[in-house]
Amino acid sequence: MADELKRRDFLRASAAAALAGPAVNSARGANGKINIGWIGVGTRGNAGIGWLHDAAPDQVRLTAVCDTYQGYIARAKDRVQTVWGNQPDTYLDYHDLLAQPSVDAVFIMTPEHLHHDMAIAALRAGKHVYVEKPLAHTIEEGWDIIRAWKQSGKVCQVGTQNRSSSLYKKARAMVQQGMIGDCHYVRAFWYRNSAENNPAWRYAIPADTNPSNTDWNRFLGNAPKRPFDKHRYFQWRLYWDYSGGISTDLLVHQTDIVNFMLNKTVPLSCMASGGIYRWTHPDDDRDTPDTFSAIYEYADRFHLNYSCYFGNDHYGYGEQLCGNEGTIEVLNRKDLYFAPELLNGKASEQVKARAVVHLNGPRDFGESDGAINHFRNFINAILGKEEVIAPPTVGQQAAISGHMATLSFKNSKKIVWNESAENYHFV
Ligand SMILES: NC(=O)c1ccc[n+]([C@@H]2O[C@H](COP(=O)([O-])OP(=O)(O)OC[C@H]3O[C@@H](n4cnc5c(N)ncnc54)[C@H](O)[C@@H]3O)[C@@H](O)[C@H]2O)c1
């Protein structure tokens, strides 16, 4: 008990330091580890248990795990034991995990429609929060989280981890150095493909899944009630009730990182179109498109052309910053290329002097993506040593781009963002 009180005093001091600003070094007390609770240990959560150990093995302990599928709770217990060397407490209801005073911070890695209630409950319970992208399922829910975060005084990081990737930080620095000149146009894309018997986003459903080991009502949360459906539970990205599909699952990462590289925020407008063109089997009841394009206009004469298709992966993933003096492209989140615009030899000597660049994340930075850095940044922010790079205000900017695309698509209309009123209308 005395140790626990000492630990909490230390963490209170760290939190106060965090509020005072970054770069405040807190003395670490005995037993002064941050206790982490993990809500949602599916695909991302299970991987994250290992990444957190890579990020901050000495600063944190993973003491609690919550999930509504028993198979994943069992898997997480094994994984925590293997990676962290302890047995976590386990919970079916996240409120019970949040009621534990010993839990200082939570990672929320559940389907999109649950982020709102979980993040707000966690902040109100006095926990620091790492919540996966998209911040929330709607624009309005995102504002609720921002309000709860501001009232809480807690650290909150949104899982747009590209911001913590050294490759993207390098790209941003190159833009700031003027290497591509003015940039009015970006092309971003994410292309995927799979065999006919492996439809996009029809992720494997554990063989033992049934209504008694899978808590359907807790999965639904505030989503419309309907009978148990294991496809909806494990393949939630395919249904509007739980996901914005491509817009909020994939596109948000890319609009977010374009914002980061070019210092942009929310676009002025979006026009989106697409449909279900590739995965049309009569038994496939998906709602969300497999073919999607979104055209954004931003202030200052800036245009973002986004496309995503689940029927051909030849071009993979990328963001291409097309400046009038050079191009930066980040491909597959692993390779950064720069090439000057030579204009058939007519470019200025200054532009011609810019050498081509190729950087590779694993080779040059020892990183496969930004996730581990992003976790470390969250923990360091709790310790008062840094500020989070993706607070809810930034996560909301990324999410708004995604929601604008979904709303434009569903309404077959161009959507316009009104920054001062923080709302939208269609034209
Ligand atoms: N940042 C990234 O690059 C990245 C990559 C993948 C996924 N994600 C995000 O991570 C989140 C989870 O995605 P995923 O692919 O792991 O999905 P998933 O379906 O594999 O995992 C979701 C988990 O949440 C659990 N769950 C459902 N309802 C719950 C409840 N009420 N309480 C507790 N647990 C509940 C499920 O049982 C499952 O284990 C999503 O927000 C997704 O967008 C982010």
The ligand as an ORCA input file, in Angstrom:
! r2SCAN-3c Opt
* xyz 0 1
  N      -2.706      2.911    -36.570
  C      -2.782      1.911    -37.426
  O      -1.970      1.787    -38.357
  C      -3.848      0.885    -37.252
  C      -3.765     -0.366    -37.884
  C      -4.777     -1.283    -37.648
  C      -5.853     -0.948    -36.858
  N      -5.911      0.272    -36.289
  C      -7.054      0.670    -35.442
  O      -7.050     -0.134    -34.279
  C      -8.406     -0.352    -33.859
  C      -8.641     -1.859    -33.762
  O      -8.438     -2.437    -35.041
  P      -8.085     -3.989    -35.189
  O      -7.651     -4.191    -36.581
  O      -7.207     -4.426    -34.094
  O      -9.534     -4.639    -34.989
  P      -9.846     -6.078    -34.405
  O     -11.262     -6.389    -34.767
  O      -8.791     -7.043    -34.789
  O      -9.744     -5.863    -32.833
  C     -10.721     -5.185    -32.113
  C     -10.789     -5.820    -30.746
  O     -11.732     -5.117    -29.947
  C     -12.447     -6.079    -29.183
  N     -13.697     -5.479    -28.738
  C     -14.847     -5.274    -29.420
  N     -15.761     -4.687    -28.627
  C     -15.163     -4.491    -27.430
  C     -15.601     -3.940    -26.189
  N     -16.848     -3.424    -26.027
  N     -14.748     -3.944    -25.150
  C     -13.489     -4.444    -25.269
  N     -13.029     -5.003    -26.424
  C     -13.860     -5.004    -27.486
  C     -12.620     -7.241    -30.145
  O     -12.939     -8.444    -29.475
  C     -11.259     -7.287    -30.792
  O     -10.374     -8.075    -30.045
  C      -9.276      0.377    -34.870
  O      -9.564      1.666    -34.423
  C      -8.392      0.470    -36.100
  O      -8.725      1.540    -36.934
  C      -4.928      1.187    -36.463
*
